[in-house]
Amino acid sequence: MTAQFTLEPLVVGRFPAFPLKRFLYQIDSSETIEAPCISWLAKSTSTDAMVLVDTGPATPTEETAKFHVEVDVKDENRIDRVLRANGIDPGQITEVLFTHLHFDHCSYAEFLPNARILVQRKELQYAVAPNREHRTGYEAGYRNVFPGWMKVFDRIQAIDGDIEVTPGFRVLALPGHTTGSAGAIFDTAQGRHAVVGDLVNQMENWKGANGKHIPPTQNCGIDECMRSFARLDKEADIVLASHDYRMLDSSKYG
Ligand SMILES: [Zn+2]
């Protein structure tokens, strides 16, 4: 039997009023929606492997609150507390994949003491010194502000391109939302499930009107987004979203 996983969405924060047009490229809408920040927990059905894809935002400080859209992170949203509430010891997490290093995806991994932390090398390099217009997303270049992922700098393993991490769990380079974005592909009893960060914020990014892929508005190039979507068409059967409450309609996938 091949190694298989099941996946569960964990809410680790929320945006009370996020402009929909920042999720979906060229959508004609002035609507704002409440959007969750989802950390995806993937458990092996046959080994001790227990993986988290992204860990959510940190509670804003006086400094960081100034440059982000409002984000709400309650004490109980911290990833280790969410795990405990689900009956999991945070020390059981074996790997964390940061799909990218925007502030709402990579905080509090210091509370997962045994996990090795995987990030694409390109993303790591860019996050340290992003272009001016990307600085807020990475929280880079502000006095007294340290990006959350720096707290696990000693455990980071930089990866290049596509790798198999453990049987049934692969990482693919999927540039588009950011230049070093990655996705996780898990083999499950219900087909290959992909968690791809903010390439797919909302379900409509993956399947919008007429079943077409819609790039995220925040992107490093539309062509790169479309190439990554085309890869996913081949590599995944089901693609899960990062900021969509409809993902919680099921408590378990795969
Ligand atoms: Zn995000």
Boltz pocket constraint, residues with backbone or C-beta under 6 A from the ligand:
constraints:
  - pocket:
      binder: B
      contacts: [[A, 102], [A, 104], [A, 105], [A, 198], [A, 242], [A, 243]]
      max_distance: 6.0
